[in-house]
Amino acid sequence: MLKARPLVNSPRHLARIGAVYAAAGKRDEAIKILEEVKGLTGKRYDLGTHIAAIYAALGDKDQAFAWLDNAYEAHTFVLIELKVNPMFDTLRSDPR
């Protein structure tokens, strides 16, 4: 994973790396990626779903849904993927 890291510069790919770290039990690394993506919020309007994906992988459903609400308020087009994107599988059983 670390070899690929210099090649990654998009929030979407960073979020995927963060989710993989979380799934692998590397919580500290996942949180570092999460903070990096959150640091881009002033520069990009569509980060809510990416941040939510990392929180979902970390098991923090409350934060994941809070960021999905943020994405909804920002009219983020990526929300159309929620039903099929496996990064949000852990949230589907929650009625929110």
The first five atom37 places (N, CA, C, CB, O) and aatype in JSON, in Angstrom:
{
  "aatype": [12, 10, 11, 0, 1, 14, 10, 19, 2, 15, 14, 1, 8, 10, 0, 1, 9, 7, 0, 19, 18, 0, 0, 0, 7, 11, 1, 3, 6, 0, 9, 11, 9, 10, 6, 6, 19, 11, 7, 10, 16, 7, 11, 1, 18, 3, 10, 7, 16, 8, 9, 0, 0, 9, 18, 0, 0, 10, 7, 3, 11, 3, 5, 0, 13, 0, 17, 10, 3, 2, 0, 18, 6, 0, 8, 16, 13, 19, 10, 9, 6, 10, 11, 19, 2, 14, 12, 13, 3, 16, 10, 1, 15, 3, 14, 1],
  "atom_mask": [
    [1, 1, 1, 1, 1],
    [1, 1, 1, 1, 1],
    [1, 1, 1, 1, 1],
    [1, 1, 1, 1, 1],
    [1, 1, 1, 1, 1],
    [1, 1, 1, 1, 1],
    [1, 1, 1, 1, 1],
    [1, 1, 1, 1, 1],
    [1, 1, 1, 1, 1],
    [1, 1, 1, 1, 1],
    [1, 1, 1, 1, 1],
    [1, 1, 1, 1, 1],
    [1, 1, 1, 1, 1],
    [1, 1, 1, 1, 1],
    [1, 1, 1, 1, 1],
    [1, 1, 1, 1, 1],
    [1, 1, 1, 1, 1],
    [1, 1, 1, 0, 1],
    [1, 1, 1, 1, 1],
    [1, 1, 1, 1, 1],
    [1, 1, 1, 1, 1],
    [1, 1, 1, 1, 1],
    [1, 1, 1, 1, 1],
    [1, 1, 1, 1, 1],
    [1, 1, 1, 0, 1],
    [1, 1, 1, 1, 1],
    [1, 1, 1, 1, 1],
    [1, 1, 1, 1, 1],
    [1, 1, 1, 1, 1],
    [1, 1, 1, 1, 1],
    [1, 1, 1, 1, 1],
    [1, 1, 1, 1, 1],
    [1, 1, 1, 1, 1],
    [1, 1, 1, 1, 1],
    [1, 1, 1, 1, 1],
    [1, 1, 1, 1, 1],
    [1, 1, 1, 1, 1],
    [1, 1, 1, 1, 1],
    [1, 1, 1, 0, 1],
    [1, 1, 1, 1, 1],
    [1, 1, 1, 1, 1],
    [1, 1, 1, 0, 1],
    [1, 1, 1, 1, 1],
    [1, 1, 1, 1, 1],
    [1, 1, 1, 1, 1],
    [1, 1, 1, 1, 1],
    [1, 1, 1, 1, 1],
    [1, 1, 1, 0, 1],
    [1, 1, 1, 1, 1],
    [1, 1, 1, 1, 1],
    [1, 1, 1, 1, 1],
    [1, 1, 1, 1, 1],
    [1, 1, 1, 1, 1],
    [1, 1, 1, 1, 1],
    [1, 1, 1, 1, 1],
    [1, 1, 1, 1, 1],
    [1, 1, 1, 1, 1],
    [1, 1, 1, 1, 1],
    [1, 1, 1, 0, 1],
    [1, 1, 1, 1, 1],
    [1, 1, 1, 1, 1],
    [1, 1, 1, 1, 1],
    [1, 1, 1, 1, 1],
    [1, 1, 1, 1, 1],
    [1, 1, 1, 1, 1],
    [1, 1, 1, 1, 1],
    [1, 1, 1, 1, 1],
    [1, 1, 1, 1, 1],
    [1, 1, 1, 1, 1],
    [1, 1, 1, 1, 1],
    [1, 1, 1, 1, 1],
    [1, 1, 1, 1, 1],
    [1, 1, 1, 1, 1],
    [1, 1, 1, 1, 1],
    [1, 1, 1, 1, 1],
    [1, 1, 1, 1, 1],
    [1, 1, 1, 1, 1],
    [1, 1, 1, 1, 1],
    [1, 1, 1, 1, 1],
    [1, 1, 1, 1, 1],
    [1, 1, 1, 1, 1],
    [1, 1, 1, 1, 1],
    [1, 1, 1, 1, 1],
    [1, 1, 1, 1, 1],
    [1, 1, 1, 1, 1],
    [1, 1, 1, 1, 1],
    [1, 1, 1, 1, 1],
    [1, 1, 1, 1, 1],
    [1, 1, 1, 1, 1],
    [1, 1, 1, 1, 1],
    [1, 1, 1, 1, 1],
    [1, 1, 1, 1, 1],
    [1, 1, 1, 1, 1],
    [1, 1, 1, 1, 1],
    [1, 1, 1, 1, 1],
    [1, 1, 1, 1, 1]
  ],
  "atom_positions": [
    [[0.82, -1.19, 0.0], [0.0, 0.0, 0.0], [0.86, 1.26, 0.0], [-0.93, 0.0, 1.2], [0.54, 2.23, -0.68]],
    [[1.94, 1.24, 0.74], [2.77, 2.43, 0.83], [3.45, 2.76, -0.49], [3.81, 2.24, 1.89], [3.73, 3.93, -0.75]],
    [[3.72, 1.77, -1.32], [4.34, 2.04, -2.62], [3.38, 2.81, -3.51], [4.76, 0.74, -3.3], [3.81, 3.67, -4.29]],
    [[2.09, 2.53, -3.41], [1.1, 3.2, -4.24], [0.78, 4.6, -3.72], [-0.17, 2.38, -4.3], [0.28, 5.43, -4.48]],
    [[1.06, 4.87, -2.5], [0.67, 6.14, -1.86], [1.14, 7.38, -2.61], [1.19, 6.18, -0.46], [0.34, 8.3, -2.76]],
    [[2.38, 7.47, -3.09], [2.78, 8.69, -3.81], [1.98, 8.92, -5.09], [4.24, 8.62, -4.14], [1.93, 10.05, -5.58]],
    [[1.38, 7.9, -5.64], [0.62, 8.02, -6.87], [-0.8, 8.52, -6.63], [0.58, 6.7, -7.59], [-1.49, 8.9, -7.58]],
    [[-1.22, 8.53, -5.4], [-2.61, 8.88, -5.07], [-2.7, 10.36, -4.76], [-3.12, 8.04, -3.88], [-2.02, 10.86, -3.87]],
    [[-3.57, 11.05, -5.5], [-3.77, 12.45, -5.19], [-5.24, 12.85, -5.22], [-3.0, 13.31, -6.15], [-5.56, 14.02, -5.06]],
    [[-6.13, 11.9, -5.42], [-7.55, 12.24, -5.43], [-8.19, 11.82, -4.12], [-8.26, 11.56, -6.62], [-7.84, 10.79, -3.55]],
    [[-9.13, 12.62, -3.63], [-9.81, 12.28, -2.38], [-10.52, 10.93, -2.46], [-10.81, 13.35, -2.03], [-10.59, 10.21, -1.46]],
    [[-11.04, 10.59, -3.62], [-11.73, 9.31, -3.78], [-10.78, 8.15, -3.51], [-12.33, 9.2, -5.2], [-11.13, 7.21, -2.8]],
    [[-9.6, 8.22, -4.08], [-8.63, 7.14, -3.88], [-8.08, 7.14, -2.45], [-7.5, 7.26, -4.88], [-7.84, 6.08, -1.87]],
    [[-7.87, 8.32, -1.91], [-7.43, 8.39, -0.51], [-8.46, 7.75, 0.4], [-7.18, 9.86, -0.09], [-8.11, 7.03, 1.33]],
    [[-9.75, 8.02, 0.14], [-10.81, 7.43, 0.96], [-10.79, 5.91, 0.86], [-12.18, 7.96, 0.53], [-11.01, 5.22, 1.86]],
    [[-10.54, 5.41, -0.31], [-10.48, 3.95, -0.46], [-9.29, 3.37, 0.32], [-10.36, 3.56, -1.95], [-9.42, 2.33, 0.96]],
    [[-8.18, 4.04, 0.27], [-7.01, 3.58, 1.04], [-7.33, 3.63, 2.53], [-5.76, 4.44, 0.72], [-7.01, 2.71, 3.27]],
    [[-7.97, 4.71, 2.96], [-8.36, 4.82, 4.37], [-9.3, 3.71, 4.79], [0.0, 0.0, 0.0], [-9.16, 3.16, 5.88]],
    [[-10.26, 3.38, 3.94], [-11.21, 2.3, 4.24], [-10.5, 0.95, 4.29], [-12.33, 2.27, 3.2], [-10.84, 0.11, 5.12]],
    [[-9.54, 0.74, 3.41], [-8.78, -0.52, 3.42], [-7.96, -0.62, 4.7], [-7.86, -0.61, 2.18], [-7.91, -1.68, 5.33]],
    [[-7.32, 0.47, 5.09], [-6.59, 0.46, 6.36], [-7.52, 0.1, 7.51], [-5.92, 1.82, 6.61], [-7.17, -0.72, 8.36]],
    [[-8.7, 0.71, 7.55], [-9.65, 0.44, 8.63], [-10.07, -1.02, 8.62], [-10.89, 1.34, 8.5], [-10.12, -1.65, 9.68]],
    [[-10.37, -1.56, 7.45], [-10.79, -2.96, 7.34], [-9.67, -3.91, 7.76], [-11.23, -3.27, 5.9], [-9.93, -5.01, 8.25]],
    [[-8.43, -3.49, 7.55], [-7.28, -4.32, 7.92], [-6.9, -4.16, 9.39], [-6.09, -3.97, 7.04], [-5.93, -4.75, 9.86]],
    [[-7.68, -3.35, 10.12], [-7.39, -3.15, 11.53], [-6.31, -2.12, 11.8], [0.0, 0.0, 0.0], [-5.84, -1.99, 12.93]],
    [[-5.91, -1.38, 10.77], [-4.88, -0.35, 10.92], [-5.55, 1.0, 11.17], [-3.94, -0.29, 9.66], [-5.51, 1.9, 10.33]],
    [[-6.17, 1.1, 12.33], [-6.98, 2.26, 12.68], [-6.19, 3.57, 12.63], [-7.57, 2.07, 14.07], [-6.68, 4.57, 12.1]],
    [[-4.99, 3.57, 13.17], [-4.19, 4.81, 13.18], [-3.91, 5.31, 11.77], [-2.87, 4.57, 13.92], [-4.01, 6.51, 11.5]],
    [[-3.57, 4.39, 10.87], [-3.3, 4.78, 9.48], [-4.58, 5.29, 8.82], [-2.73, 3.6, 8.68], [-4.55, 6.26, 8.06]],
    [[-5.71, 4.64, 9.1], [-6.99, 5.07, 8.54], [-7.35, 6.47, 9.01], [-8.11, 4.08, 8.92], [-7.83, 7.29, 8.23]],
    [[-7.1, 6.75, 10.27], [-7.41, 8.08, 10.82], [-6.5, 9.14, 10.22], [-7.28, 8.07, 12.35], [-6.93, 10.27, 10.0]],
    [[-5.25, 8.8, 9.94], [-4.34, 9.74, 9.28], [-4.88, 10.11, 7.89], [-2.92, 9.15, 9.15], [-4.89, 11.28, 7.51]],
    [[-5.32, 9.11, 7.16], [-5.9, 9.36, 5.83], [-7.18, 10.19, 5.97], [-6.2, 8.02, 5.09], [-7.4, 11.13, 5.21]],
    [[-8.01, 9.84, 6.94], [-9.25, 10.57, 7.2], [-8.96, 12.05, 7.44], [-10.0, 9.97, 8.4], [-9.61, 12.91, 6.85]],
    [[-8.0, 12.34, 8.27], [-7.64, 13.73, 8.56], [-7.1, 14.43, 7.31], [-6.6, 13.79, 9.68], [-7.34, 15.62, 7.11]],
    [[-6.37, 13.7, 6.49], [-5.86, 14.28, 5.25], [-7.0, 14.67, 4.32], [-4.9, 13.29, 4.53], [-7.0, 15.75, 3.74]],
    [[-7.98, 13.77, 4.17], [-9.13, 14.06, 3.31], [-9.94, 15.21, 3.9], [-10.02, 12.79, 3.13], [-10.38, 16.1, 3.17]],
    [[-10.15, 15.2, 5.21], [-10.9, 16.28, 5.85], [-10.2, 17.62, 5.66], [-11.09, 16.0, 7.35], [-10.85, 18.67, 5.61]],
    [[-8.89, 17.61, 5.56], [-8.13, 18.83, 5.34], [-8.36, 19.44, 3.97], [0.0, 0.0, 0.0], [-8.02, 20.6, 3.74]],
    [[-8.94, 18.68, 3.07], [-9.21, 19.17, 1.72], [-10.6, 19.77, 1.59], [-9.06, 18.04, 0.73], [-10.96, 20.24, 0.51]],
    [[-11.4, 19.78, 2.66], [-12.8, 20.2, 2.56], [-12.97, 21.62, 2.07], [-13.47, 20.06, 3.89], [-13.98, 21.92, 1.43]],
    [[-12.04, 22.5, 2.33], [-12.17, 23.86, 1.84], [-11.87, 24.0, 0.35], [0.0, 0.0, 0.0], [-12.2, 25.01, -0.26]],
    [[-11.26, 22.99, -0.22], [-10.84, 23.04, -1.61], [-11.78, 22.29, -2.55], [-9.46, 22.49, -1.75], [-11.8, 22.54, -3.75]],
    [[-12.55, 21.35, -1.99], [-13.43, 20.51, -2.81], [-14.82, 20.48, -2.19], [-12.86, 19.07, -2.95], [-14.95, 20.53, -0.97]],
    [[-15.83, 20.4, -3.0], [-17.2, 20.41, -2.49], [-17.78, 19.02, -2.31], [-18.08, 21.2, -3.41], [-18.82, 18.88, -1.67]],
    [[-17.15, 18.0, -2.83], [-17.75, 16.66, -2.87], [-17.08, 15.66, -1.93], [-17.72, 16.13, -4.27], [-17.04, 14.47, -2.24]],
    [[-16.56, 16.11, -0.83], [-15.8, 15.21, 0.04], [-16.65, 14.47, 1.06], [-14.75, 15.98, 0.75], [-16.17, 13.52, 1.67]],
    [[-17.88, 14.87, 1.25], [-18.72, 14.25, 2.27], [-18.84, 12.75, 2.15], [0.0, 0.0, 0.0], [-18.74, 12.04, 3.15]],
    [[-19.04, 12.26, 0.95], [-19.18, 10.81, 0.77], [-17.86, 10.09, 1.0], [-19.71, 10.49, -0.63], [-17.85, 8.97, 1.52]],
    [[-16.77, 10.71, 0.63], [-15.46, 10.09, 0.82], [-15.12, 10.0, 2.31], [-14.37, 10.88, 0.08], [-14.62, 8.98, 2.78]],
    [[-15.4, 11.06, 3.03], [-15.16, 11.06, 4.47], [-16.09, 10.07, 5.15], [-15.35, 12.47, 5.07], [-15.69, 9.34, 6.06]],
    [[-17.34, 10.03, 4.72], [-18.32, 9.09, 5.28], [-17.87, 7.65, 5.07], [-19.7, 9.31, 4.64], [-18.07, 6.8, 5.94]],
    [[-17.28, 7.36, 3.92], [-16.82, 5.99, 3.64], [-15.75, 5.54, 4.62], [-16.29, 5.89, 2.2], [-15.74, 4.39, 5.06]],
    [[-14.85, 6.44, 4.96], [-13.81, 6.08, 5.93], [-14.42, 5.88, 7.31], [-12.71, 7.17, 5.98], [-14.09, 4.92, 8.01]],
    [[-15.31, 6.78, 7.7], [-15.97, 6.61, 9.0], [-16.76, 5.3, 9.04], [-16.91, 7.8, 9.29], [-16.77, 4.61, 10.07]],
    [[-17.42, 4.95, 7.95], [-18.17, 3.69, 7.9], [-17.23, 2.51, 8.09], [-18.92, 3.55, 6.56], [-17.55, 1.57, 8.82]],
    [[-16.08, 2.55, 7.44], [-15.11, 1.45, 7.57], [-14.54, 1.38, 8.98], [-13.97, 1.63, 6.55], [-14.18, 0.31, 9.46]],
    [[-14.46, 2.53, 9.64], [-13.97, 2.56, 11.03], [-15.05, 2.12, 12.02], [-13.48, 3.96, 11.38], [-14.77, 1.92, 13.2]],
    [[-16.28, 1.96, 11.52], [-17.38, 1.54, 12.39], [-18.08, 2.69, 13.1], [0.0, 0.0, 0.0], [-18.89, 2.45, 14.0]],
    [[-17.78, 3.92, 12.73], [-18.4, 5.09, 13.34], [-19.59, 5.53, 12.49], [-17.37, 6.25, 13.5], [-19.47, 6.44, 11.66]],
    [[-20.72, 4.87, 12.7], [-21.91, 5.14, 11.88], [-22.44, 6.55, 12.07], [-22.99, 4.14, 12.2], [-22.91, 7.17, 11.12]],
    [[-22.38, 7.07, 13.29], [-22.9, 8.42, 13.53], [-22.16, 9.45, 12.69], [-22.78, 8.77, 15.02], [-22.78, 10.3, 12.06]],
    [[-20.84, 9.38, 12.68], [-20.06, 10.32, 11.87], [-20.28, 10.05, 10.38], [-18.56, 10.21, 12.21], [-20.34, 10.99, 9.58]],
    [[-20.39, 8.79, 10.0], [-20.63, 8.47, 8.59], [-21.93, 9.11, 8.12], [-20.67, 6.94, 8.38], [-21.97, 9.72, 7.05]],
    [[-22.99, 8.96, 8.91], [-24.27, 9.56, 8.51], [-24.23, 11.08, 8.57], [-25.39, 9.04, 9.4], [-24.87, 11.74, 7.75]],
    [[-23.5, 11.64, 9.5], [-23.36, 13.1, 9.56], [-22.71, 13.63, 8.28], [-22.54, 13.52, 10.8], [-23.13, 14.65, 7.74]],
    [[-21.68, 12.93, 7.81], [-21.01, 13.36, 6.58], [-21.85, 13.08, 5.35], [-19.67, 12.68, 6.45], [-21.76, 13.81, 4.36]],
    [[-22.67, 12.03, 5.38], [-23.59, 11.8, 4.27], [-24.65, 12.9, 4.22], [-24.27, 10.41, 4.39], [-25.05, 13.34, 3.14]],
    [[-25.1, 13.35, 5.38], [-26.03, 14.49, 5.42], [-25.37, 15.73, 4.83], [-26.49, 14.77, 6.87], [-26.01, 16.49, 4.09]],
    [[-24.11, 15.93, 5.16], [-23.35, 17.05, 4.61], [-23.29, 16.95, 3.09], [-21.93, 17.08, 5.21], [-23.46, 17.95, 2.38]],
    [[-23.04, 15.75, 2.59], [-22.98, 15.53, 1.14], [-24.33, 15.81, 0.49], [-22.52, 14.1, 0.83], [-24.39, 16.36, -0.6]],
    [[-25.39, 15.41, 1.16], [-26.74, 15.65, 0.65], [-27.01, 17.15, 0.56], [-27.81, 14.97, 1.55], [-27.53, 17.64, -0.45]],
    [[-26.66, 17.88, 1.61], [-26.87, 19.33, 1.62], [-26.06, 20.01, 0.52], [-26.48, 19.91, 2.99], [-26.48, 21.04, -0.01]],
    [[-24.91, 19.44, 0.18], [-24.05, 20.01, -0.86], [-24.44, 19.52, -2.26], [-22.59, 19.67, -0.59], [-23.79, 19.86, -3.25]],
    [[-25.51, 18.7, -2.34], [-25.97, 18.15, -3.62], [-24.88, 17.36, -4.33], [-26.47, 19.27, -4.52], [-24.71, 17.48, -5.55]],
    [[-24.16, 16.57, -3.57], [-23.06, 15.77, -4.11], [-23.6, 14.65, -5.0], [-22.2, 15.19, -2.98], [-24.4, 13.83, -4.55]],
    [[-23.16, 14.62, -6.24], [-23.66, 13.62, -7.18], [-23.26, 12.2, -6.82], [-23.16, 13.95, -8.56], [-23.92, 11.25, -7.25]],
    [[-22.2, 12.03, -6.06], [-21.71, 10.69, -5.71], [-22.74, 9.92, -4.88], [-20.38, 10.79, -4.94], [-22.64, 8.7, -4.77]],
    [[-23.71, 10.61, -4.3], [-24.74, 9.95, -3.51], [-25.53, 8.93, -4.33], [-25.69, 10.97, -2.92], [-26.14, 8.02, -3.76]],
    [[-25.53, 9.07, -5.64], [-26.27, 8.1, -6.46], [-25.67, 6.7, -6.37], [-26.3, 8.56, -7.91], [-26.32, 5.73, -6.73]],
    [[-24.44, 6.6, -5.89], [-23.76, 5.3, -5.76], [-24.03, 4.59, -4.44], [-22.27, 5.5, -5.92], [-23.61, 3.45, -4.27]],
    [[-24.71, 5.23, -3.51], [-24.85, 4.67, -2.16], [-25.42, 3.26, -2.13], [-25.72, 5.56, -1.33], [-24.97, 2.43, -1.34]],
    [[-26.39, 2.99, -2.98], [-27.02, 1.66, -2.94], [-26.12, 0.55, -3.47], [-28.29, 1.68, -3.74], [-26.33, -0.62, -3.15]],
    [[-25.14, 0.9, -4.26], [-24.31, -0.13, -4.89], [-22.84, -0.09, -4.48], [-24.39, 0.0, -6.37], [-22.1, -1.05, -4.72]],
    [[-22.41, 0.98, -3.86], [-21.01, 1.1, -3.48], [-20.75, 0.25, -2.23], [-20.63, 2.59, -3.21], [-21.34, 0.5, -1.18]],
    [[-19.87, -0.74, -2.34], [-19.62, -1.63, -1.19], [-18.99, -0.93, 0.0], [-18.73, -2.76, -1.62], [-18.99, -1.47, 1.11]],
    [[-18.46, 0.26, -0.19], [-17.87, 0.99, 0.93], [-18.93, 1.39, 1.96], [-17.14, 2.23, 0.43], [-18.6, 1.73, 3.09]],
    [[-20.2, 1.35, 1.56], [-21.28, 1.72, 2.46], [-22.11, 0.52, 2.91], [-22.17, 2.74, 1.8], [-23.19, 0.7, 3.49]],
    [[-21.63, -0.68, 2.66], [-22.37, -1.89, 3.05], [-22.7, -1.91, 4.54], [-21.56, -3.13, 2.7], [-23.78, -2.35, 4.93]],
    [[-21.79, -1.45, 5.37], [-22.0, -1.52, 6.82], [-23.11, -0.58, 7.3], [-20.71, -1.18, 7.55], [-23.59, -0.71, 8.42]],
    [[-23.51, 0.36, 6.46], [-24.54, 1.32, 6.85], [-25.94, 0.91, 6.41], [-24.22, 2.67, 6.28], [-26.93, 1.46, 6.9]],
    [[-26.04, -0.03, 5.52], [-27.34, -0.34, 4.92], [-28.36, -0.9, 5.9], [-27.14, -1.32, 3.81], [-29.56, -0.71, 5.7]],
    [[-27.92, -1.58, 6.92], [-28.87, -2.15, 7.89], [-29.4, -1.1, 8.87], [-28.21, -3.29, 8.66], [-30.35, -1.35, 9.6]],
    [[-28.79, 0.07, 8.87], [-29.21, 1.15, 9.76], [-30.37, 1.91, 9.11], [-28.01, 2.12, 10.08], [-30.25, 2.32, 7.95]],
    [[-31.48, 2.12, 9.82], [-32.64, 2.76, 9.21], [-32.45, 4.24, 8.85], [-33.8, 2.65, 10.13], [-33.27, 4.81, 8.15]],
    [[-31.38, 4.84, 9.32], [-31.16, 6.26, 8.98], [-30.95, 6.4, 7.51], [-29.96, 6.84, 9.75], [-30.75, 7.51, 7.01]]
  ]
}
